[in-house]
Amino acid sequence: MSQYIGKTISLISNKGLRYVGLLENINADDATVALKSVRLFGTEGRMAAMGQPNLEVPPGVDVYDYVVFRGSDVKDLSVLDTPIDEVKPNIYRPPQQQQQQGATTGQYYSGPTSTSSQNGTPQTGKLVQVLQLKLLQLKQYQLNQSKLLPQKLPLHINSLLKL
């Protein structure tokens, strides 16, 4: 996995929050994924899409040096072909706000987040497949551990996941 260290990662938590950072480590023993230079992009309309627009979380302004995510707290993980400094959040705008601004293009700003093939479908490279498989293995590992032993994961920065 060392060839993936330093790649730009987009991670969505089970709470619907998106984080973007550079892959620092995947630890199968602890079932964790560590990112550095992490930015919170908020829920980007995911809560509104589930009928709960009042639970939308806007993007944050802080950059966290290092964040460790438990595999069980990760809903989705993908590798971006975009340098980390060029990744922008998809800003959710309520329909009323869009009408006031005269927007005609939809509810979200779509920043550069991934590449597409010639037919417009997202490309899924080997790196993305390997990282998604590793995340699935981490989740399975944690599930198996929780059935056998009381869960003993190290203390992590989980306060970000509890928004």
Phi, psi and omega in degrees: 000352185298335180290347180263351179299133180092355179284150178286127184240137170251124184235129176249125181280168177297340177276359179088005179276137178257134176239142175234131179199185179259132181296124179254321186193145166238119184249106181291329180294319180265354184056053182228158173234127181248133177238151174240163183052055189267134175241141176269122179260002178077199184267346172051037177092356181296324180289320177298321179296335178266011177083016181232062183297338179290347179262007179298138178245124180286164176297150177268168179253344183281152172245119181270132183299317189204127178226135178250126179252134172287143179304326181290343179266359185256123178270320183211146178218130178216156178263131180260142177276359183265138174301147186304324182290342181263354181281127181240148177289154172273107186280124176278132176235121178302151182306321180297319181293324179294317181296323179294326180274353181074026181288141180234003189254008180114180188276345191233148167274129179253107176275172179290114181235334179204170179259160179235153175280181183297331180271006175089358179273146180299142176279137175242102182276173180300323180300314179298315180298318180295316180293322177294322176295317179298319177297318177299319178296321178297318179296317179296319178300313181295320178299316179295319179295321182291335177283329185267318187226157170299142184290125180232073177266148179295159178293131181232174176278089182258351183299331178293330183279350186260018178290000000 
